């Protein structure tokens, strides 16, 4: 096993990991590791934008109100306050790092999405995530104190006992191309590994989104919270690919309307129409398709101005054209798909987890901002705000313990033997988990389905752990399947603990909200991967 050393190791190269690295590098040596290429992240797939109070008719109190309403009673008010207050400064910081947001009349252009009472979505057309990722990667590459290593898959957190508790001292990983094991020692580990959309058969998330950070933190003993709240984006292009092509919610903000194939508006009975919160829209589409037997609904863009459609949403229009869809003439066929994890590794207000030395931000973390349902475009904002707060906390810790002399050559100089991936091309076990979750733990759930999924997943987790312990060579297929299976079980376990319907968790056996019994987070404590 190759050994390396650094002040801070960052797991993941999306917006949370990169903004953290840029800030932490002012005071510490930083290693960013990503399991594939540096631009492979959910950030790249973010179509909408970043929510921030910047319009003349907007105010922090309104953004706060919208966030709390979407979160269905489970948002942590203190977290909501600090995040929405920092929206404008987060946007300015991204601009300082080179992000080019869309401008109109010398001002930042603001769009509107579901659940927002004002225009406050700062965007770069409908490819905001790609623009932010590109700018941050350029800034990271220009930093002499940040080392970014691709194709290094973190397998587990390296923990050791400290008295009656355990602490995180680094990570253990494997070079994807060579299969060689690596151990990185660090004062602190910052998890920014993204979400778990690949747990489901239909998702807008890329193949890398297998819940790695959540599963690793669970095995290490960290608290995990609110895994039952999986957000299904209402508008993925039908038929879904893997990943599904995402149709931005901002189209509805500019006048597009959801209709059944027969013509009526899907959201006609809701006061906000097609701009209702995501959980409401996704569930209503699900119900409409079940009632009609149709394979999809249609996003009608005929009311939209042609110039707005082409100029504001070029990626969506081109993506439709490439797939034989004439959006203007026929509308856009859409269905819901798994999109975002609102729960994750529990953190405090500076990104600190329950495991000493381990911090987290971005989709992998449960900060309390989103509650039971994320307000559109709050995710990029949360990532920037919490990565900044975590960087301050971690650099204070590094100063107290004393900076180390980085030893990174064993990782940086490890070249692929032949440049070929060692993964299996197809993985039926992974597909089995994804179909099980889609059928039994999707948009609408029942206790019987969840119990059946739990029983099957518990057996699969045991089998994965046994197989993994006996393995002499870890492939990324093995690692991802292990994490995906464990993360799926955590989702189901949390869903079974919440006997009500709230936000993204709709339990047909208990179709009402129970504030007396469940106005609280669902918290699990890890340690062995089987609880």
Order of alpha helices (4+ residues) and beta strands (2+ residues): beta-alpha-beta-beta-alpha-alpha-alpha-beta-beta-beta-beta-alpha-beta-beta-beta-beta-alpha-beta-beta-alpha-beta-alpha-beta-alpha-alpha-alpha-beta-beta-beta-beta-alpha-alpha-alpha-alpha-alpha-alpha-beta
